[in-house]
Amino acid sequence: MSNYLKGIARLSIIACTFFYSTASFNDVEVGSRDYVVGKELYSKGILPNGKLVKATIQGDIAVEGDQLICETCHRRSGLGSTEGQQVVPAIAGSVLFKPLRIPTSKPPEPPTYREAYTKETLMKAIRDGIDANGDPLDPFMPRYEIDGQALDGLMAYVNTLSKTPSPGVTEDTIHFATIILSSNNATDNKALLDVMEQYVQQKNIETRYESKRAKNAPWHKAWLFEPYRKWQIHTWELKGEKETWPAQLDAYYTQQPVFALINGLVPTGWESINDFCEGYGIPCLFPTTQLPVIDDNNFYTIYMTRGAVHEAEAVASYIKKNPASGEVVQFFDNTDQQSAVAAKSLRIELQKSGIKVLDVAVDKHLDTAGLSSGLDAKQTVVLWLDKRPSDELLSSTAMSQTAPKVVLSTQFYGTDSLHIPREIEKSLVFVHSSEMPGHLNRLLLRSTGWFKAKRIYNSATREIQANAYFALKVAGDATKHIRGYFFRDYFIEKIEHMIDDLPYTSIYPRIGMAPDQRFVSRGYYLAKVDGKGGIRNITEWITP
């Protein structure tokens, strides 16, 4: 048998055995000394004495850094991973400390594939690369230099991994939720909820026979049918001031725990929802928001883009590569959080390169003449404003006479270039962070066809519907891939692994993701006025 087939067989046996097993090692108190020691070693590679662990691979090759962190390969869930033909086995206590048996249909007791690990055999595996059966482990498995104290901690910690299925799942139903705001445009909310309702309804109808199969599955197909659950999606509508949202979220969750949050429409103010998801350990998949929380410590929330910060980074990249001899003048709306965040981010990025930035705050009472006076052709002007105030500034006498270099983000201005004066067309550039309008229909052909078949399509809310559909498809695929291992960490890990190969990418030409990355679209186009009232790209999709 090839190494590849052996790996698949090993993974299948682990899968079949783990689902029905319970931990046989001693119960561990989360927060105990052993637990803390084990977590530091497993997730950071730090020994009890505070030093980094050392190890070798393939006999005598010294390794360090992320290669030695258990979590890098065996993952946060402890349920392992795959990379090409390389299978990294599960090491959660429920698997590690029980014998792995090849499933059979009836007595006698099934044969043992791998003996249960004890403290002695686990130490031998970690230090010498010899498994519980006495066979050598993969040569790429590091041989660690650890002592008994570190081993006790590691055994305690892995015994807590993926031990109890996550909340939000019953014997026949898996619960999800989506979040909207009562202050949102009613048409936008309806567009999202229509997609959610129709998708879940169709999914449950198409798989209605799976419930019967789950209850009466033959022994050799139990792993395939028994994980099936009917979907139920709940709408969590947040009302009032942002300060009250955490209490509302707690109340919704207390009433009905959910396994994950799918999409959602919260243009600004996502911080409290992000904190809720990270605090409860709830996966939150691809919310539609322009102000995501950018925090390297986040694990459970996955966004489409970096929102306003992404726009600023794209503009900064263009300015650095095409510097003007003068300063950068950016106009922003000081009453709009998205505009203010973009301006702050651009200022920070440009100041890193020593580029001077002049901020011009704009309010409702736009003094076009006063604001645009003093501009000259040596400057670069950036507008973080909606279309109306932007058009007023672009049409001002001072702007047309000096014709400075101008940069617009289509997230703020849109793609309608009909009112841009001809005098500044040549010096104006757009940053566009999704597929070009002329190619979007083709990209969304699959989802648009489905929306039309369900009679819920609305061209005015195409982005909202496309993002909701994308989030639902990813959640559906990931739920299928976890095969009944209803652990939220494992769910997130499966999404990390599958994003690069998805045939649907919402409104973005390309998406991608790797472990610990939390933004799937990181690219943009540079575009110019097309002379027909729209825009045309002058670059390929740029990914920093």
TORVOTOR-863241 format. One record per residue (C-alpha): x, y, z. Coordinates in steps of 0.5 Angstrom, whole numbers. Each point is the difference from the previous one (the first is absolute). Layout:
<sites>
     X     Y     Z
     X     Y     Z
...
</sites>
This chain:
<sites>
     X     Y     Z
     0     0     0
     3     7    -2
     1     5     6
    -5     4    -3
    -5    -5     1
     2    -2     7
    -1     7     2
    -7     0    -3
    -1    -6     4
     3     2     6
    -4     7     0
    -7    -4    -1
     2    -5     6
     1     6     4
    -7     3    -3
    -4    -6     2
     3    -1     7
     0     7     2
    -7     1    -1
    -2    -5     5
     5     1     5
     1     3     7
     6     2     3
     3    -5     5
     5     4     2
    -1     4     7
    -4     6     0
     4     7    -1
    -2     6     4
     0     6    -5
     5     5     3
     4    -5     4
     7     0     0
     1    -6    -4
    -5     3    -5
     4     7    -1
     6    -4    -1
    -3    -4    -5
    -3     6    -4
     6     4     0
     4    -6    -3
    -5    -2    -5
    -2     7    -2
     6     3     0
     6    -5     1
     2     3     7
     3    -5     5
    -2     1     8
     7     4     1
    -2     5    -5
     4    -2    -6
    -1    -2    -7
    -1    -8    -1
     6    -3    -4
    -1    -6    -5
     3    -3    -6
    -3    -3    -6
     2    -6    -5
     5    -2     5
     5     6     1
    -3     6    -3
    -1     5     5
    -7     4     0
    -3     6     3
    -6     5     0
    -6    -1    -3
     2    -7    -2
     0    -2     7
    -7     2     3
    -4    -6     0
    -6     5    -2
     3     1    -6
    -1    -7    -3
    -5    -3     5
    -4     6     0
    -4     4     5
    -5    -6     1
     5    -5     0
    -4    -4    -5
     6     1    -5
     1     2    -7
     2    -2    -7
     4     3    -5
     1    -3    -7
     1    -8     2
     3     2     7
    -5    -2     5
     1     3     7
    -4    -4     5
    -5     2     5
     3     0     7
    -6     3     4
     0    -4     7
    -6    -4    -2
     4    -3    -6
     7     0     3
    -2    -4     6
    -4    -5    -2
     1    -6    -5
    -1     1    -7
    -5    -5    -3
    -2    -2    -7
    -7     0     0
    -4    -7    -1
    -7    -1    -1
    -1    -5     6
     4    -4     6
     5    -2     1
     4     7     2
     3     3    -6
     7    -1    -1
     5     6     3
     3     4    -5
     4     4     5
     1    -1     8
    -2     6     4
     5     4     2
     3     0     7
     4     5     4
     6    -4    -2
    -1    -2    -7
    -2     8    -1
     7     2     2
     3    -5    -4
    -4     3    -6
     2     7     1
     7    -1     2
     2    -6    -5
    -6     0    -5
    -2    -7     2
    -8    -1     0
    -4    -4     5
     1    -6    -4
     7     0     0
     1     2    -8
     3     7    -2
    -4     6    -1
     1     4    -6
     7     3    -1
    -3     7    -1
    -3    -1     7
     5     4     5
     4    -3     5
    -1     4     6
     5     2     6
    -5     0     6
    -1    -3     7
    -5    -3     4
    -3     7     3
    -1     2    -7
    -3    -7    -2
    -5     1     6
    -2     6    -3
    -1    -2    -7
    -4    -6     2
    -5     4     4
    -1     6    -5
    -1    -5    -6
    -5    -4     4
    -4     7     0
     0     0    -8
    -6    -1    -3
    -3    -4     6
    -7     3     0
    -4     1    -7
    -2     8     0
    -6     3     1
    -6     1    -5
     0    -7    -2
    -5    -5     2
    -2    -7    -2
    -3     2    -7
     1     8     0
     6     4    -1
    -2     8     2
     3     6    -4
    -1     7     1
     0     6    -5
     1     7     3
    -4     7    -3
    -1     6     3
    -7     4     1
     3     6    -3
     2    -3    -6
    -3     1    -7
    -6    -4     0
     1    -2    -7
     7    -2     2
    -2    -5     6
    -5    -3    -4
     5    -2    -6
     4    -3     5
    -6    -4     4
    -3    -2    -7
     7    -4    -1
     0    -3     6
    -7    -2     1
     0    -3    -7
     7    -3     0
    -2    -4     7
    -7    -2    -3
     3    -3    -6
     6    -3     4
    -5    -4     5
    -5    -2    -6
     6    -3    -4
     3    -4     6
    -7    -2     3
     2    -7    -1
     6     1     4
    -4     0     6
    -2    -7    -1
     7    -3    -2
     3     3     6
    -5    -4     4
     1    -6    -3
     7     0    -3
     4    -7    -1
     6     0     4
     5     1    -6
    -4     6    -2
    -1     3     7
     6     5    -1
    -4     3    -6
    -7     0     2
     0     1     8
     3     7     0
    -6     3    -4
    -4     6     3
    -6     4    -2
     2     7    -1
    -3     6     4
     2     7    -1
    -2     5     5
     0     8    -1
     3     4     5
    -3     7    -1
     4     5     4
    -3     7     2
     1     6     3
     7     3     2
     7    -4    -1
     1     0     8
    -6    -5     1
     2    -5    -6
     4    -5     5
    -6    -1     5
    -5    -1    -6
     5    -5    -3
     1    -4     7
    -8     0     0
     0    -3    -7
     5    -5     1
    -3    -2     7
    -7    -1    -3
     3    -5    -5
     8    -1    -1
     2     0    -7
     6    -4    -3
     2     6    -5
    -2     7    -2
    -1     0    -8
     1     7    -3
    -4     5     3
     0     8    -2
     3     4     4
     3     6    -4
     3     3     6
     1    -2     8
     2    -7    -1
     5     1     6
    -5    -3     5
    -2    -6    -4
     7    -1    -2
     1     0     8
    -6    -5     1
     2    -5    -5
     8     0     3
    -3     0     7
    -5    -6    -1
     5    -4    -5
    -6     1    -6
     2     0    -7
    -2     6    -4
     0    -1    -7
     1     6    -5
    -4     5     3
    -2     6    -5
     4     6     3
     5     5    -2
     3     1     7
     2    -7     2
     4    -1     6
     8    -1    -1
     3    -4     5
     5    -5    -1
    -3    -4     6
    -6    -1    -3
    -2    -7    -2
    -7    -1    -1
    -2     6    -4
     1     0    -8
    -1     6    -4
     0     1    -7
     4     6     0
     4     5     4
    -6     5    -1
     2     7     0
     7    -2     2
     1    -4    -6
    -2     6    -4
     5     4     3
     6    -5     0
    -2     0    -8
     0     7    -1
     7     1     4
     3    -5    -4
    -2     3    -6
     3     7     2
     6    -3     3
     2    -3    -7
    -3     7    -4
     3     5     5
    -2     7    -2
     5     6     2
    -5     3     5
    -4    -2     6
    -6    -5     0
    -7     4     2
    -5    -5     2
    -7     2     1
    -5    -4     5
    -6     1     3
     1     1     8
    -7    -3     1
     1    -6    -3
     3    -6     3
     2    -3    -6
     3     6    -3
     4     2     6
     3    -7     1
     2     0    -8
     4     7     1
     3    -2     7
     3    -7    -4
     2     4    -6
     4     5     5
     3    -5     4
     2    -4    -7
     3     6    -3
     4     3     6
     4    -7     0
     3     2    -6
     1     7     2
    -6     3    -5
    -3     6     3
    -8     0     1
    -4     6     1
    -7    -2     2
    -6     4    -2
    -7    -2     4
    -6     1    -3
    -7     1     3
    -7     0    -3
     1     8    -2
     5    -1    -5
     4     6    -2
     2    -2    -7
     4     6    -2
     3     1     7
     2    -7     1
     3    -1    -7
     4     7     0
     7    -1     1
     1    -6    -4
     5    -1    -5
     3    -5    -6
     5    -3     5
    -4    -2     5
    -4    -7     0
    -7     1     2
    -4    -6     3
    -8     0     1
    -3    -4     6
    -7     3    -2
    -6    -3    -3
    -2     2    -7
    -4     6     1
     6     4     4
     5    -3    -4
    -3     3    -6
    -1     7     2
     8     0     2
     2    -3    -6
    -4     5    -4
     2     6     4
     4     5    -4
     7    -1     4
     0    -7    -2
    -1     1    -7
     5     5    -1
     5    -3     4
    -1    -8    -2
     3    -3     6
     1    -8     0
    -6    -2     3
    -2    -7     3
    -7    -3     1
    -2    -6     4
    -6    -3    -4
    -2    -3     7
    -2     8     2
    -1     3    -7
    -3    -6    -4
     1    -2    -7
    -4     5    -4
     5     5    -3
    -5     4    -4
     1     7     4
     8     0     0
     2     6    -3
     4    -1    -7
     6     4     3
     2    -5     5
    -2    -6    -3
     7    -2    -2
     3     2     7
    -5    -4     4
     0    -7     2
    -5    -5     3
     2    -6     5
    -5    -5    -1
     0    -6     5
    -5    -5    -3
    -1    -3    -7
    -1     6    -6
    -7     1    -1
     1    -2    -7
     2    -7     2
    -5    -1     6
    -6    -3    -3
     5    -5    -3
     3    -1     7
    -7    -1     4
    -4    -4    -6
     0    -6     5
    -3     4     6
    -4     5    -4
    -4    -6    -4
    -1    -3     7
    -3     7     2
    -5     1    -6
    -2    -7     1
    -2     1     7
    -3     7    -2
     4     4     5
     5     3    -5
     1     7     1
     5     4    -4
     1     6     5
     2    -5     5
     4    -5    -4
     6     1     5
    -4    -2     6
    -3    -6    -3
     7    -2    -3
     3     0     6
    -5    -4     4
    -1    -5    -5
     8    -1     0
     0     0     8
    -6    -6     0
     4    -4    -5
     6     0     4
    -3    -2     6
    -4    -5    -4
     7    -3    -3
     3     1     7
    -6    -4     4
     1    -6    -5
     7     0     1
     0     0     7
    -4    -7     0
    -3     1     6
     6     2     4
    -4     6     3
     5     4     3
     1     7    -2
     7     1     0
     0    -6    -5
    -5     3    -4
     4     6    -1
     6    -4    -2
    -3    -3    -6
    -2     7    -2
     7     2     0
     2    -6    -4
    -6     0    -6
     0     7    -1
     5     0    -6
    -3    -5    -4
    -7     3     0
    -4     1    -6
    -4     6     2
     4     6     3
    -6     5     1
     1     7    -4
     8    -1     1
     4    -3    -6
     5    -4     4
     0    -2     8
     4    -4     4
     2    -2     7
     5    -3     4
     0    -2     8
    -1     6     4
    -2     5    -5
    -6     3     0
    -2     4    -6
    -1    -4    -6
     1     5    -6
     6     5     1
     0     3    -7
    -2     5    -5
     0     4    -7
     2     6    -2
    -5     3    -4
    -1     7    -5
    -6     3    -3
    -3    -4    -6
    -3     6    -3
    -7    -4     0
    -2     2     7
     4    -6     3
     7    -2     2
     5    -5    -3
     6    -3     3
     7     2    -2
     3    -6     4
    -1    -7     1
    -3    -2     7
     6     2     5
     1    -4     6
     5     3     5
</sites>
